[in-house]
Amino acid sequence: MKKITLLFSIFFLIFSSCGVKTTQALISDGNYDGAIDRAVESLRNNKDSKGKQDYVYLLEEAFAKAKERDLRNLELLVKEGNPANAERIYNTYLQLNNRQEKIRPLLPLPLLKQGKNAYFPFDSYSNELVSAKNALSKYLYENASALLKSKNKLDFRKAYDDFAYLESINPGYKNVKKLMDDAQYKGTDFVNVYAQNETNMVIPKQLQDDFLDFKTYGLNDKWTVYHSAKQKSIIYDYSLAINFRAINISPEQIKEKEFIREKQVKDGVKTLLDSRGKPVKDSLGKEIKVDKFRTLRAKIYEFRQFKSCQITAKVDYLDSRTNQLLQSFPVTSEYVFENVYSTYKGDRGAWEDNYTDYFNRRAVPFPNNEQMVYDTGEDLKAKLKDIIVRNKFRG
């Protein structure tokens, strides 16, 4: 038991030493807040113990250096007088305040050798935070409002992000929510989706409707909306054309195959005979018995119903304003209908067990051409979705 306790103590000292060295390295690298986080975590338990004294000293040092650096940076940012510095100023005050609140629950932290508590000069930043937030709010509002006057959708999206950030730090500021809606609408790419039949076959209406029902694709996102029916009030940025190029349907086929299956099965026991036809006996004079087998034999008639459909299409991305082809993607899908069933003459069980299911099946009606095209279209729809997910209209 003493050995276990000693080993545990050694392990604890090594682990603690590694933690202290890591914290020291963070301070040396100028990562003061990383060092503060590590020290705070270590001091959550047994903060007054002698083994935690190194963390107290390191926390005191890291806090002082972090605060001094932030105040020095603030002085420079304020002197520059650049409105674009508003966010950095606000975030620096937040950082100063949050750092204090992170340490506050641990206080007081004693320095055992000095017989006093570690020194953390806390300040109130409430006035500075309010002033910085107001300055940042003003800057964001004016900057985003100016971007709304642009003709570039990416500027509208940047305006939306600025308004959203403003709403998060200063909820209810002026008419920000309405401007966010305006920015999102202006920054959205609207895509008109339509299909073109270039084949010599009639494409089922249900298939076309399913293809163009982009609500089921789940592709609409924050900045892209797909419409299969044009809306008069919307100017479309892009078009997505699904061009059906060819539909090939094979004839209905029934292929027949006949083959023999044989299987050896145990059928009791028999006396083992020697080459002269006499019973073979063991050392005690008893006749030796061996398994007797018989052969099961069956003639199997296998029928295979087969019909296939292949649809070839092309997906075109177009700029709606210029009608310029941007990208084109060929896509092919195939659907196979197959039904295999069998009958037999002869001994039941002459085949392998995994073949038995075919004897329980029967011939079924072939799907008509319209159903074949529709079933193939389901796979084509999945491939179309994959193309759109992988290839956005706007990067």
C-alpha positions as CSV (number, residue, x, y, z in Angstrom):
1,M,0.0,0.0,0.0
2,K,2.9,2.3,0.8
3,K,4.5,1.6,-2.6
4,I,1.2,2.5,-4.4
5,T,0.9,5.8,-2.4
6,L,4.6,6.6,-3.2
7,L,4.1,5.9,-6.9
8,F,1.0,8.1,-6.9
9,S,2.8,10.9,-5.2
10,I,5.7,10.7,-7.7
11,F,3.3,10.6,-10.7
12,F,1.4,13.7,-9.3
13,L,4.6,15.6,-8.8
14,I,5.7,14.8,-12.4
15,F,2.3,15.8,-13.8
16,S,2.3,19.0,-11.8
17,S,5.8,19.9,-12.9
18,C,4.8,19.4,-16.5
19,G,1.8,21.7,-16.1
20,V,3.9,24.4,-14.5
21,K,6.5,24.2,-17.3
22,T,3.8,24.4,-19.9
23,T,2.3,27.5,-18.2
24,Q,5.8,29.1,-18.0
25,A,6.3,28.4,-21.8
26,L,3.0,30.1,-22.6
27,I,4.0,33.2,-20.8
28,S,7.4,33.2,-22.5
29,D,5.7,32.9,-25.9
30,G,3.5,35.9,-25.0
31,N,0.3,33.8,-24.8
32,Y,-0.7,35.3,-21.5
33,D,-4.4,34.4,-21.7
34,G,-3.4,30.8,-22.5
35,A,-1.3,30.8,-19.4
36,I,-4.1,32.3,-17.3
37,D,-6.6,29.7,-18.5
38,R,-4.2,26.9,-17.5
39,A,-3.4,28.4,-14.1
40,V,-7.0,29.1,-13.3
41,E,-8.0,25.5,-14.2
42,S,-5.2,24.2,-11.9
43,L,-6.3,26.4,-9.0
44,R,-10.0,25.4,-9.1
45,N,-9.2,22.7,-6.5
46,N,-6.9,23.0,-3.4
47,K,-5.9,26.5,-4.4
48,D,-4.4,27.1,-0.9
49,S,-2.1,24.1,-1.0
50,K,1.7,24.4,-1.1
51,G,1.8,22.4,-4.3
52,K,-0.2,25.1,-6.2
53,Q,2.0,28.0,-5.3
54,D,3.8,28.0,-8.6
55,Y,0.5,28.5,-10.4
56,V,-0.4,31.5,-8.2
57,Y,2.9,33.2,-9.0
58,L,2.4,32.4,-12.7
59,L,-1.2,33.7,-12.7
60,E,-0.1,36.9,-11.1
61,E,2.6,37.4,-13.7
62,A,0.5,36.5,-16.7
63,F,-2.4,38.8,-15.6
64,A,-0.1,41.8,-15.1
65,K,1.6,41.3,-18.5
66,A,-1.7,40.7,-20.3
67,K,-3.3,43.8,-18.8
68,E,-0.2,46.0,-19.6
69,R,-0.2,44.8,-23.2
70,D,-3.9,45.5,-23.7
71,L,-3.8,48.9,-22.2
72,R,-0.8,49.8,-24.4
73,N,-2.6,48.6,-27.5
74,L,-5.7,50.6,-26.5
75,E,-3.7,53.7,-26.1
76,L,-2.3,53.3,-29.7
77,L,-5.7,52.4,-31.2
78,V,-7.4,55.5,-29.6
79,K,-4.7,57.8,-30.6
80,E,-5.0,56.7,-34.3
81,G,-8.6,57.9,-34.3
82,N,-9.6,55.5,-37.0
83,P,-13.3,54.5,-36.8
84,A,-12.3,51.1,-38.3
85,N,-10.5,50.4,-34.9
86,A,-13.9,50.4,-33.1
87,E,-14.2,46.6,-33.1
88,R,-10.7,46.0,-31.8
89,I,-11.2,48.7,-29.1
90,Y,-14.5,47.1,-28.0
91,N,-13.1,43.6,-28.0
92,T,-10.0,44.7,-26.0
93,Y,-12.2,46.2,-23.3
94,L,-14.3,43.0,-23.3
95,Q,-11.1,41.0,-22.9
96,L,-9.8,43.1,-20.0
97,N,-13.1,42.7,-18.2
98,N,-13.6,39.0,-18.9
99,R,-10.1,38.2,-17.7
100,Q,-10.8,39.8,-14.3
101,E,-14.1,37.9,-14.0
102,K,-12.3,34.6,-14.8
103,I,-9.9,35.2,-11.8
104,R,-12.3,36.9,-9.4
105,P,-14.0,33.6,-8.1
106,L,-10.5,32.3,-7.0
107,L,-9.6,35.3,-4.8
108,P,-7.9,35.6,-2.4
109,L,-4.9,33.6,-3.6
110,P,-2.3,33.4,-0.8
111,L,1.5,33.6,-1.3
112,L,2.5,31.4,1.5
113,K,6.2,32.4,1.8
114,Q,5.4,36.1,1.7
115,G,2.5,35.8,4.1
116,K,0.3,37.9,1.8
117,N,-2.2,37.5,-1.0
118,A,-1.3,37.7,-4.7
119,Y,-1.9,41.1,-6.2
120,F,-4.4,41.5,-9.0
121,P,-5.2,45.2,-9.7
122,F,-8.8,45.1,-11.0
123,D,-10.4,48.1,-12.7
124,S,-14.0,48.9,-13.7
125,Y,-14.4,49.1,-17.5
126,S,-18.2,49.6,-17.6
127,N,-18.0,53.2,-18.9
128,E,-15.4,52.3,-21.4
129,L,-17.3,49.2,-22.6
130,V,-20.5,51.3,-23.1
131,S,-18.6,54.0,-24.9
132,A,-16.8,51.4,-27.1
133,K,-20.0,49.5,-27.9
134,N,-21.8,52.7,-29.0
135,A,-18.8,53.7,-31.2
136,L,-18.7,50.2,-32.7
137,S,-22.5,50.2,-33.2
138,K,-22.3,53.5,-35.1
139,Y,-19.5,52.3,-37.2
140,L,-21.2,49.0,-38.1
141,Y,-24.5,50.7,-38.9
142,E,-22.9,53.3,-41.2
143,N,-20.6,50.9,-42.9
144,A,-23.3,48.3,-43.5
145,S,-25.8,50.9,-44.7
146,A,-23.2,52.1,-47.2
147,L,-22.7,48.6,-48.5
148,L,-26.5,48.3,-49.1
149,K,-26.2,51.0,-51.7
150,S,-23.8,48.8,-53.7
151,K,-24.7,46.7,-56.7
152,N,-22.6,43.7,-55.6
153,K,-24.3,40.8,-53.9
154,L,-21.2,40.0,-52.0
155,D,-21.4,43.5,-50.5
156,F,-25.0,42.8,-49.5
157,R,-23.9,39.7,-47.7
158,K,-21.1,41.6,-45.9
159,A,-23.7,44.1,-44.9
160,Y,-25.9,41.4,-43.5
161,D,-23.0,40.0,-41.4
162,D,-22.3,43.5,-40.1
163,F,-26.0,44.0,-39.2
164,A,-26.2,40.6,-37.6
165,Y,-23.1,41.3,-35.5
166,L,-24.5,44.7,-34.5
167,E,-27.8,43.0,-33.4
168,S,-25.9,40.5,-31.3
169,I,-23.9,43.2,-29.3
170,N,-26.6,45.9,-29.3
171,P,-30.1,44.3,-29.7
172,G,-32.8,46.6,-31.0
173,Y,-30.4,49.2,-32.4
174,K,-32.4,51.5,-34.7
175,N,-33.9,49.6,-37.6
176,V,-31.3,46.9,-37.9
177,K,-33.6,43.9,-38.1
178,K,-35.4,45.4,-41.1
179,L,-32.0,46.2,-42.8
180,M,-30.9,42.7,-42.1
181,D,-33.9,41.4,-44.1
182,D,-33.2,43.8,-46.9
183,A,-29.5,42.8,-47.0
184,Q,-30.4,39.1,-47.1
185,Y,-32.9,39.5,-49.9
186,K,-30.5,41.6,-52.0
187,G,-27.6,39.2,-51.3
188,T,-29.6,36.1,-52.3
189,D,-29.0,34.3,-55.6
190,F,-32.3,33.3,-57.2
191,V,-32.1,30.3,-59.5
192,N,-34.7,29.4,-62.1
193,V,-34.9,25.6,-62.6
194,Y,-36.5,24.0,-65.7
195,A,-36.4,20.8,-67.7
196,Q,-36.0,20.3,-71.5
197,N,-37.0,17.0,-73.2
198,E,-34.6,16.3,-76.1
199,T,-35.6,12.7,-76.4
200,N,-38.1,11.1,-78.7
201,M,-40.2,9.8,-75.7
202,V,-42.8,11.3,-73.5
203,I,-41.4,11.9,-70.0
204,P,-44.0,11.2,-67.3
205,K,-45.4,14.4,-65.8
206,Q,-44.9,13.1,-62.3
207,L,-41.2,12.6,-63.0
208,Q,-40.8,16.1,-64.3
209,D,-42.8,17.5,-61.4
210,D,-40.6,15.6,-58.9
211,F,-37.4,16.8,-60.7
212,L,-38.4,20.4,-60.5
213,D,-39.8,20.3,-56.9
214,F,-36.6,21.6,-55.3
215,K,-38.2,21.8,-51.9
216,T,-37.7,18.0,-51.6
217,Y,-34.0,18.4,-52.4
218,G,-33.3,20.5,-49.3
219,L,-30.9,22.7,-51.3
220,N,-32.2,26.2,-50.4
221,D,-29.7,27.8,-48.1
222,K,-29.0,31.2,-46.7
223,W,-27.9,32.8,-50.0
224,T,-29.4,30.5,-52.7
225,V,-33.1,29.9,-53.5
226,Y,-34.4,27.7,-56.3
227,H,-37.7,28.3,-58.1
228,S,-39.2,25.9,-60.6
229,A,-41.9,28.4,-61.4
230,K,-40.8,31.9,-62.1
231,Q,-42.1,34.7,-59.9
232,K,-42.8,38.1,-61.6
233,S,-41.3,40.1,-58.8
234,I,-37.9,38.4,-58.9
235,I,-35.0,39.0,-61.2
236,Y,-33.2,35.7,-61.5
237,D,-29.4,35.5,-61.3
238,Y,-28.9,32.0,-62.6
239,S,-30.8,29.2,-64.5
240,L,-30.4,25.5,-64.0
241,A,-31.5,23.5,-67.0
242,I,-32.0,19.8,-66.9
243,N,-31.8,18.5,-70.5
244,F,-33.0,14.9,-71.0
245,R,-30.9,13.7,-73.9
246,A,-31.9,10.0,-74.3
247,I,-34.1,7.4,-72.7
248,N,-33.2,3.8,-73.6
249,I,-35.6,1.0,-72.5
250,S,-34.7,-2.6,-73.2
251,P,-37.3,-5.1,-74.4
252,E,-38.9,-7.4,-71.9
253,Q,-36.8,-10.6,-71.6
254,I,-37.3,-14.0,-70.1
255,K,-34.2,-16.2,-70.1
256,E,-34.5,-19.9,-69.3
257,K,-31.7,-22.1,-68.1
258,E,-31.8,-25.8,-67.3
259,F,-29.2,-27.6,-65.1
260,I,-28.7,-30.6,-62.9
261,R,-27.9,-30.5,-59.1
262,E,-26.8,-33.5,-57.1
263,K,-26.2,-33.8,-53.4
264,Q,-25.0,-36.7,-51.1
265,V,-27.1,-37.1,-48.0
266,K,-26.7,-39.6,-45.1
267,D,-29.2,-42.5,-45.2
268,G,-28.5,-44.7,-42.2
269,V,-25.6,-47.0,-41.6
270,K,-24.2,-50.2,-43.2
271,T,-21.6,-52.8,-42.4
272,L,-18.1,-52.1,-43.7
273,L,-17.0,-54.8,-46.2
274,D,-13.6,-55.7,-47.3
275,S,-12.4,-56.3,-50.9
276,R,-13.9,-59.8,-50.9
277,G,-17.3,-58.6,-49.7
278,K,-16.9,-59.9,-46.2
279,P,-17.7,-57.8,-43.1
280,V,-14.8,-56.0,-41.4
281,K,-14.5,-56.5,-37.7
282,D,-12.8,-54.6,-34.9
283,S,-10.3,-56.0,-32.3
284,L,-13.2,-57.3,-30.3
285,G,-14.7,-59.2,-33.2
286,K,-17.6,-56.8,-33.7
287,E,-18.7,-55.7,-37.2
288,I,-17.7,-52.2,-38.1
289,K,-20.5,-49.9,-39.1
290,V,-20.1,-46.8,-41.4
291,D,-22.5,-44.1,-42.7
292,K,-24.6,-45.0,-45.7
293,F,-25.2,-42.2,-48.3
294,R,-27.6,-41.8,-51.1
295,T,-27.6,-39.3,-54.0
296,L,-30.4,-36.7,-54.4
297,R,-30.8,-35.5,-58.0
298,A,-33.0,-32.8,-59.4
299,K,-33.3,-31.1,-62.8
300,I,-33.8,-27.3,-62.2
301,Y,-35.5,-24.9,-64.6
302,E,-34.5,-21.3,-63.9
303,F,-36.3,-18.3,-65.4
304,R,-34.9,-14.8,-65.3
305,Q,-37.1,-11.8,-66.1
306,F,-35.1,-8.8,-67.1
307,K,-35.8,-5.2,-68.2
308,S,-33.6,-2.1,-68.0
309,C,-33.9,1.6,-68.5
310,Q,-31.2,4.2,-68.9
311,I,-31.6,7.9,-68.9
312,T,-28.9,10.3,-70.1
313,A,-29.1,13.9,-69.2
314,K,-27.1,17.1,-69.0
315,V,-27.2,19.7,-66.3
316,D,-26.4,23.2,-67.5
317,Y,-25.6,26.2,-65.2
318,L,-26.4,29.5,-67.0
319,D,-26.1,33.2,-66.2
320,S,-29.7,34.4,-66.5
321,R,-28.6,38.0,-67.4
322,T,-26.3,37.1,-70.3
323,N,-27.6,33.5,-71.0
324,Q,-24.0,32.5,-70.9
325,L,-23.2,28.8,-70.2
326,L,-21.2,28.7,-67.0
327,Q,-20.8,24.9,-66.4
328,S,-22.2,21.7,-67.8
329,F,-22.4,18.3,-66.2
330,P,-23.4,15.0,-67.9
331,V,-25.3,12.5,-65.8
332,T,-26.5,9.0,-66.5
333,S,-28.7,6.7,-64.4
334,E,-29.8,3.2,-65.0
335,Y,-32.6,1.1,-63.4
336,V,-32.8,-2.7,-63.8
337,F,-35.9,-4.8,-63.1
338,E,-34.9,-8.4,-62.5
339,N,-36.9,-11.3,-61.1
340,V,-35.5,-14.9,-60.9
341,Y,-37.6,-17.9,-60.1
342,S,-37.2,-21.6,-60.5
343,T,-39.1,-25.0,-60.7
344,Y,-37.6,-28.5,-60.5
345,K,-38.2,-32.2,-61.2
346,G,-36.6,-34.8,-59.0
347,D,-35.5,-35.0,-55.4
348,R,-36.2,-32.0,-53.1
349,G,-33.1,-30.7,-51.4
350,A,-30.6,-31.6,-54.1
351,W,-29.5,-28.0,-54.2
352,E,-27.7,-25.7,-51.8
353,D,-29.9,-24.1,-49.1
354,N,-29.2,-20.6,-50.4
355,Y,-31.0,-21.4,-53.6
356,T,-34.2,-22.5,-52.0
357,D,-35.8,-19.1,-52.1
358,Y,-36.0,-19.1,-55.9
359,F,-38.6,-22.0,-55.7
360,N,-40.9,-19.8,-53.6
361,R,-41.0,-17.1,-56.3
362,R,-43.2,-16.8,-59.4
363,A,-43.4,-14.8,-62.5
364,V,-44.5,-11.2,-62.0
365,P,-45.8,-8.6,-64.4
366,F,-43.1,-6.5,-66.1
367,P,-43.3,-2.7,-65.1
368,N,-44.5,-0.6,-68.0
369,N,-42.2,1.9,-69.7
370,E,-43.5,4.8,-67.8
371,Q,-42.8,3.1,-64.5
372,M,-39.3,2.2,-65.6
373,V,-38.6,5.8,-66.6
374,Y,-39.9,7.0,-63.2
375,D,-37.8,4.5,-61.2
376,T,-34.7,5.5,-63.2
377,G,-35.5,9.1,-62.5
378,E,-35.4,8.6,-58.8
379,D,-31.7,7.7,-59.1
380,L,-31.1,10.5,-61.5
381,K,-32.6,12.9,-59.0
382,A,-30.2,11.8,-56.3
383,K,-27.3,12.3,-58.7
384,L,-28.6,15.8,-59.7
385,K,-28.7,16.8,-56.0
386,D,-25.1,15.6,-55.6
387,I,-24.0,17.7,-58.6
388,I,-25.6,20.9,-57.2
389,V,-24.2,20.3,-53.6
390,R,-20.7,19.9,-55.0
391,N,-20.9,22.8,-57.5
392,K,-22.3,26.0,-56.2
393,F,-23.3,28.8,-58.5
394,R,-21.2,31.3,-56.6
395,G,-18.0,30.3,-54.9
